[in-house]
Amino acid sequence: MPSALFIVSEHGYWGEECIEPLTTLDDAGLDVTVATPSGGPAVLDERSIDTDEVDEETAALVKDVHENDERLNDPEPLAAVDPGAFDAVVFPGGHGTEWDVNQDTHARKALRTAVEGEDGKAMVVCHTVGILAFTRDASGDILAKGRSVTGFPNAWEEGIVDEHDRLPDGRKLPYWVEDEVKAAGADWDAELDEDTSVTVDGDLVTGRGPPSSAAAARTLLEELGVEYDG
């Protein structure tokens, strides 16, 4: 069966956007490895298990997997992993990714390897779509340029940050994903009228946000040619 590398934030991943794809790929039989930028445990954004934010079933599943999955609690250091050895590289989202994954040179290398290689695929969700604006392809162009993508929209961000771009935990948001990716030349469409939004452009699969993460994972399996009945 194919293999997948999950690159997860140590500054706060959004539970559903990691756990739904992780369990989906597990159920489909993929060999999944988890890495974080430094090799420390993946850190869960506590808002993503707050039942004022998500339903109780999702919160319970995320909490259980986060606390008990050894891969999330003892991940590989990203620099020690060869992204070319995997059939797919998955980038779960969350505001925390703006501070580590999206700025990490090895994460960008992994994305570039997956998208430009002959066999690899990349799945990028939510705030991690911002990495497309900071990654250059083999020709030196920004990877987002000319690509059709979806991701976390400004319309949603406006309901989260305050007038000074501060998150509920007090951190200032470094940038808005939609602004950066559009400025980098992407063809952006978050499909705000749809329940979910998943876009495929070559070997790149992007998902808009939490409700789209499971759909993005199923789309990735289709792109890999893996049958899945879940």
Contacts in CASP RR format, 6 or more apart in sequence:
PFRMAT RR
TARGET T0000
AUTHOR 0000-0000-0000
METHOD contacts of the structure
MODEL  1
MPSALFIVSEHGYWGEECIEPLTTLDDAGLDVTVATPSGGPAVLDERSID
TDEVDEETAALVKDVHENDERLNDPEPLAAVDPGAFDAVVFPGGHGTEWD
VNQDTHARKALRTAVEGEDGKAMVVCHTVGILAFTRDASGDILAKGRSVT
GFPNAWEEGIVDEHDRLPDGRKLPYWVEDEVKAAGADWDAELDEDTSVTV
DGDLVTGRGPPSSAAAARTLLEELGVEYDG
1 28 0 8 1.000
1 29 0 8 1.000
1 30 0 8 1.000
1 31 0 8 1.000
1 226 0 8 1.000
2 30 0 8 1.000
2 31 0 8 1.000
2 87 0 8 1.000
2 88 0 8 1.000
2 224 0 8 1.000
2 226 0 8 1.000
3 30 0 8 1.000
3 31 0 8 1.000
3 32 0 8 1.000
3 33 0 8 1.000
3 85 0 8 1.000
3 86 0 8 1.000
3 87 0 8 1.000
3 88 0 8 1.000
4 25 0 8 1.000
4 30 0 8 1.000
4 31 0 8 1.000
4 32 0 8 1.000
4 33 0 8 1.000
4 86 0 8 1.000
4 87 0 8 1.000
4 88 0 8 1.000
4 89 0 8 1.000
4 90 0 8 1.000
5 32 0 8 1.000
5 33 0 8 1.000
5 34 0 8 1.000
5 35 0 8 1.000
5 81 0 8 1.000
5 83 0 8 1.000
5 86 0 8 1.000
5 88 0 8 1.000
5 89 0 8 1.000
5 90 0 8 1.000
5 110 0 8 1.000
6 18 0 8 1.000
6 21 0 8 1.000
6 22 0 8 1.000
6 32 0 8 1.000
6 33 0 8 1.000
6 34 0 8 1.000
6 35 0 8 1.000
6 71 0 8 1.000
6 90 0 8 1.000
6 91 0 8 1.000
6 92 0 8 1.000
7 35 0 8 1.000
7 36 0 8 1.000
7 37 0 8 1.000
7 78 0 8 1.000
7 89 0 8 1.000
7 90 0 8 1.000
7 91 0 8 1.000
7 92 0 8 1.000
7 101 0 8 1.000
7 107 0 8 1.000
7 110 0 8 1.000
8 18 0 8 1.000
8 34 0 8 1.000
8 35 0 8 1.000
8 36 0 8 1.000
8 42 0 8 1.000
8 72 0 8 1.000
8 75 0 8 1.000
8 92 0 8 1.000
8 101 0 8 1.000
9 36 0 8 1.000
9 37 0 8 1.000
9 42 0 8 1.000
9 43 0 8 1.000
9 92 0 8 1.000
9 93 0 8 1.000
9 94 0 8 1.000
9 96 0 8 1.000
9 97 0 8 1.000
9 99 0 8 1.000
9 100 0 8 1.000
9 101 0 8 1.000
10 36 0 8 1.000
10 37 0 8 1.000
10 38 0 8 1.000
10 39 0 8 1.000
10 40 0 8 1.000
10 41 0 8 1.000
10 42 0 8 1.000
10 43 0 8 1.000
10 100 0 8 1.000
11 43 0 8 1.000
11 96 0 8 1.000
11 97 0 8 1.000
11 98 0 8 1.000
11 99 0 8 1.000
11 100 0 8 1.000
12 42 0 8 1.000
12 43 0 8 1.000
12 44 0 8 1.000
12 45 0 8 1.000
12 94 0 8 1.000
12 95 0 8 1.000
12 96 0 8 1.000
12 97 0 8 1.000
13 42 0 8 1.000
13 43 0 8 1.000
13 44 0 8 1.000
13 45 0 8 1.000
13 48 0 8 1.000
13 92 0 8 1.000
13 93 0 8 1.000
13 94 0 8 1.000
13 96 0 8 1.000
13 97 0 8 1.000
14 45 0 8 1.000
14 48 0 8 1.000
14 92 0 8 1.000
14 93 0 8 1.000
14 94 0 8 1.000
14 95 0 8 1.000
14 126 0 8 1.000
14 127 0 8 1.000
14 209 0 8 1.000
14 210 0 8 1.000
15 44 0 8 1.000
15 45 0 8 1.000
15 48 0 8 1.000
15 49 0 8 1.000
15 62 0 8 1.000
15 66 0 8 1.000
15 92 0 8 1.000
15 210 0 8 1.000
16 48 0 8 1.000
16 54 0 8 1.000
16 58 0 8 1.000
16 62 0 8 1.000
16 210 0 8 1.000
16 211 0 8 1.000
16 213 0 8 1.000
17 92 0 8 1.000
17 93 0 8 1.000
17 94 0 8 1.000
17 125 0 8 1.000
17 126 0 8 1.000
17 209 0 8 1.000
17 210 0 8 1.000
17 213 0 8 1.000
18 42 0 8 1.000
18 72 0 8 1.000
18 92 0 8 1.000
18 93 0 8 1.000
18 213 0 8 1.000
19 61 0 8 1.000
19 62 0 8 1.000
19 65 0 8 1.000
19 66 0 8 1.000
20 213 0 8 1.000
20 214 0 8 1.000
20 217 0 8 1.000
21 90 0 8 1.000
21 92 0 8 1.000
21 123 0 8 1.000
21 125 0 8 1.000
21 213 0 8 1.000
21 214 0 8 1.000
21 216 0 8 1.000
21 217 0 8 1.000
21 220 0 8 1.000
22 32 0 8 1.000
22 34 0 8 1.000
22 65 0 8 1.000
22 69 0 8 1.000
22 92 0 8 1.000
23 61 0 8 1.000
23 65 0 8 1.000
24 214 0 8 1.000
24 217 0 8 1.000
24 218 0 8 1.000
24 221 0 8 1.000
24 228 0 8 1.000
24 230 0 8 1.000
25 32 0 8 1.000
25 90 0 8 1.000
25 217 0 8 1.000
25 220 0 8 1.000
25 221 0 8 1.000
26 32 0 8 1.000
27 228 0 8 1.000
27 230 0 8 1.000
28 221 0 8 1.000
28 226 0 8 1.000
28 228 0 8 1.000
29 226 0 8 1.000
30 87 0 8 1.000
30 88 0 8 1.000
30 226 0 8 1.000
32 71 0 8 1.000
33 71 0 8 1.000
33 76 0 8 1.000
33 81 0 8 1.000
33 86 0 8 1.000
34 42 0 8 1.000
34 69 0 8 1.000
34 71 0 8 1.000
34 72 0 8 1.000
34 75 0 8 1.000
34 76 0 8 1.000
35 75 0 8 1.000
35 76 0 8 1.000
35 77 0 8 1.000
35 78 0 8 1.000
35 80 0 8 1.000
35 81 0 8 1.000
36 42 0 8 1.000
36 75 0 8 1.000
36 76 0 8 1.000
36 77 0 8 1.000
36 78 0 8 1.000
36 100 0 8 1.000
37 77 0 8 1.000
37 78 0 8 1.000
37 100 0 8 1.000
37 101 0 8 1.000
37 104 0 8 1.000
37 106 0 8 1.000
37 107 0 8 1.000
38 77 0 8 1.000
38 78 0 8 1.000
39 75 0 8 1.000
39 76 0 8 1.000
39 77 0 8 1.000
39 78 0 8 1.000
40 75 0 8 1.000
40 77 0 8 1.000
41 72 0 8 1.000
41 73 0 8 1.000
41 74 0 8 1.000
41 75 0 8 1.000
42 66 0 8 1.000
42 72 0 8 1.000
42 73 0 8 1.000
42 75 0 8 1.000
44 62 0 8 1.000
44 63 0 8 1.000
44 66 0 8 1.000
45 94 0 8 1.000
45 95 0 8 1.000
45 96 0 8 1.000
47 53 0 8 1.000
47 168 0 8 1.000
48 54 0 8 1.000
48 59 0 8 1.000
48 62 0 8 1.000
48 94 0 8 1.000
48 210 0 8 1.000
49 59 0 8 1.000
49 62 0 8 1.000
49 63 0 8 1.000
50 59 0 8 1.000
51 59 0 8 1.000
54 62 0 8 1.000
54 210 0 8 1.000
65 72 0 8 1.000
66 72 0 8 1.000
67 73 0 8 1.000
78 104 0 8 1.000
78 106 0 8 1.000
78 107 0 8 1.000
78 110 0 8 1.000
79 106 0 8 1.000
81 106 0 8 1.000
81 110 0 8 1.000
83 89 0 8 1.000
83 109 0 8 1.000
83 110 0 8 1.000
83 113 0 8 1.000
83 114 0 8 1.000
84 113 0 8 1.000
84 114 0 8 1.000
84 117 0 8 1.000
84 120 0 8 1.000
86 114 0 8 1.000
86 120 0 8 1.000
87 119 0 8 1.000
87 120 0 8 1.000
87 121 0 8 1.000
87 224 0 8 1.000
88 114 0 8 1.000
88 120 0 8 1.000
88 121 0 8 1.000
88 122 0 8 1.000
88 123 0 8 1.000
88 220 0 8 1.000
88 224 0 8 1.000
89 110 0 8 1.000
89 111 0 8 1.000
89 113 0 8 1.000
89 114 0 8 1.000
89 120 0 8 1.000
89 121 0 8 1.000
89 122 0 8 1.000
89 123 0 8 1.000
90 122 0 8 1.000
90 123 0 8 1.000
90 217 0 8 1.000
90 220 0 8 1.000
91 97 0 8 1.000
91 101 0 8 1.000
91 107 0 8 1.000
91 111 0 8 1.000
91 122 0 8 1.000
91 123 0 8 1.000
91 124 0 8 1.000
91 125 0 8 1.000
91 128 0 8 1.000
91 131 0 8 1.000
92 125 0 8 1.000
92 126 0 8 1.000
92 128 0 8 1.000
92 213 0 8 1.000
93 125 0 8 1.000
93 126 0 8 1.000
93 127 0 8 1.000
93 128 0 8 1.000
93 209 0 8 1.000
94 126 0 8 1.000
94 127 0 8 1.000
94 128 0 8 1.000
95 127 0 8 1.000
95 167 0 8 1.000
95 171 0 8 1.000
95 173 0 8 1.000
96 127 0 8 1.000
97 127 0 8 1.000
97 128 0 8 1.000
97 131 0 8 1.000
98 127 0 8 1.000
98 130 0 8 1.000
98 173 0 8 1.000
98 174 0 8 1.000
98 175 0 8 1.000
99 174 0 8 1.000
101 107 0 8 1.000
101 128 0 8 1.000
101 131 0 8 1.000
102 127 0 8 1.000
102 128 0 8 1.000
102 130 0 8 1.000
102 131 0 8 1.000
102 134 0 8 1.000
103 134 0 8 1.000
107 131 0 8 1.000
108 131 0 8 1.000
108 134 0 8 1.000
108 135 0 8 1.000
108 136 0 8 1.000
111 122 0 8 1.000
111 124 0 8 1.000
111 131 0 8 1.000
111 132 0 8 1.000
111 135 0 8 1.000
111 143 0 8 1.000
112 135 0 8 1.000
112 136 0 8 1.000
112 137 0 8 1.000
112 138 0 8 1.000
112 143 0 8 1.000
113 120 0 8 1.000
114 120 0 8 1.000
114 121 0 8 1.000
114 122 0 8 1.000
114 203 0 8 1.000
115 122 0 8 1.000
115 137 0 8 1.000
115 143 0 8 1.000
115 202 0 8 1.000
115 203 0 8 1.000
115 204 0 8 1.000
116 137 0 8 1.000
116 138 0 8 1.000
116 203 0 8 1.000
117 203 0 8 1.000
120 203 0 8 1.000
121 203 0 8 1.000
121 204 0 8 1.000
121 205 0 8 1.000
121 220 0 8 1.000
121 223 0 8 1.000
121 224 0 8 1.000
122 203 0 8 1.000
122 204 0 8 1.000
122 205 0 8 1.000
123 205 0 8 1.000
123 206 0 8 1.000
123 207 0 8 1.000
123 216 0 8 1.000
123 217 0 8 1.000
123 219 0 8 1.000
123 220 0 8 1.000
124 130 0 8 1.000
124 131 0 8 1.000
124 132 0 8 1.000
124 204 0 8 1.000
124 205 0 8 1.000
124 206 0 8 1.000
124 207 0 8 1.000
125 151 0 8 1.000
125 206 0 8 1.000
125 207 0 8 1.000
125 208 0 8 1.000
125 209 0 8 1.000
125 212 0 8 1.000
125 213 0 8 1.000
125 216 0 8 1.000
126 151 0 8 1.000
126 152 0 8 1.000
126 177 0 8 1.000
126 207 0 8 1.000
126 208 0 8 1.000
126 209 0 8 1.000
126 210 0 8 1.000
126 213 0 8 1.000
127 152 0 8 1.000
127 177 0 8 1.000
129 149 0 8 1.000
129 150 0 8 1.000
129 151 0 8 1.000
129 152 0 8 1.000
129 177 0 8 1.000
129 181 0 8 1.000
129 206 0 8 1.000
129 207 0 8 1.000
130 144 0 8 1.000
130 175 0 8 1.000
130 177 0 8 1.000
130 180 0 8 1.000
130 181 0 8 1.000
132 142 0 8 1.000
132 143 0 8 1.000
132 144 0 8 1.000
132 147 0 8 1.000
132 149 0 8 1.000
132 181 0 8 1.000
132 184 0 8 1.000
132 186 0 8 1.000
132 206 0 8 1.000
133 142 0 8 1.000
133 144 0 8 1.000
133 180 0 8 1.000
133 181 0 8 1.000
133 183 0 8 1.000
133 184 0 8 1.000
133 186 0 8 1.000
134 142 0 8 1.000
134 180 0 8 1.000
135 142 0 8 1.000
135 143 0 8 1.000
135 144 0 8 1.000
136 142 0 8 1.000
136 143 0 8 1.000
137 143 0 8 1.000
142 184 0 8 1.000
142 185 0 8 1.000
144 181 0 8 1.000
144 184 0 8 1.000
144 185 0 8 1.000
144 186 0 8 1.000
145 184 0 8 1.000
145 185 0 8 1.000
145 186 0 8 1.000
146 185 0 8 1.000
146 186 0 8 1.000
146 187 0 8 1.000
147 186 0 8 1.000
147 187 0 8 1.000
147 201 0 8 1.000
147 204 0 8 1.000
148 186 0 8 1.000
148 187 0 8 1.000
148 189 0 8 1.000
148 199 0 8 1.000
148 201 0 8 1.000
149 181 0 8 1.000
149 186 0 8 1.000
149 187 0 8 1.000
149 188 0 8 1.000
149 199 0 8 1.000
149 201 0 8 1.000
149 204 0 8 1.000
149 206 0 8 1.000
150 188 0 8 1.000
150 189 0 8 1.000
150 190 0 8 1.000
150 191 0 8 1.000
150 197 0 8 1.000
150 198 0 8 1.000
150 199 0 8 1.000
150 206 0 8 1.000
150 207 0 8 1.000
150 208 0 8 1.000
150 212 0 8 1.000
151 177 0 8 1.000
151 178 0 8 1.000
151 181 0 8 1.000
151 188 0 8 1.000
151 190 0 8 1.000
151 197 0 8 1.000
151 206 0 8 1.000
151 207 0 8 1.000
151 208 0 8 1.000
151 209 0 8 1.000
152 177 0 8 1.000
152 178 0 8 1.000
152 190 0 8 1.000
152 208 0 8 1.000
152 209 0 8 1.000
153 177 0 8 1.000
153 178 0 8 1.000
153 190 0 8 1.000
153 192 0 8 1.000
153 208 0 8 1.000
154 176 0 8 1.000
154 178 0 8 1.000
154 179 0 8 1.000
155 190 0 8 1.000
155 192 0 8 1.000
157 173 0 8 1.000
157 176 0 8 1.000
157 177 0 8 1.000
157 178 0 8 1.000
160 167 0 8 1.000
160 168 0 8 1.000
161 167 0 8 1.000
161 173 0 8 1.000
164 172 0 8 1.000
165 172 0 8 1.000
165 173 0 8 1.000
166 172 0 8 1.000
166 173 0 8 1.000
167 173 0 8 1.000
178 188 0 8 1.000
178 190 0 8 1.000
181 188 0 8 1.000
182 188 0 8 1.000
189 197 0 8 1.000
189 199 0 8 1.000
190 197 0 8 1.000
190 208 0 8 1.000
191 197 0 8 1.000
191 208 0 8 1.000
195 211 0 8 1.000
196 208 0 8 1.000
196 211 0 8 1.000
196 212 0 8 1.000
196 215 0 8 1.000
197 207 0 8 1.000
197 208 0 8 1.000
197 209 0 8 1.000
197 212 0 8 1.000
198 205 0 8 1.000
198 206 0 8 1.000
198 207 0 8 1.000
198 208 0 8 1.000
198 212 0 8 1.000
198 215 0 8 1.000
198 216 0 8 1.000
198 219 0 8 1.000
199 205 0 8 1.000
199 206 0 8 1.000
199 207 0 8 1.000
200 219 0 8 1.000
200 223 0 8 1.000
203 223 0 8 1.000
205 216 0 8 1.000
205 219 0 8 1.000
205 220 0 8 1.000
205 223 0 8 1.000
206 216 0 8 1.000
207 213 0 8 1.000
207 215 0 8 1.000
207 216 0 8 1.000
218 228 0 8 1.000
221 227 0 8 1.000
221 228 0 8 1.000
END
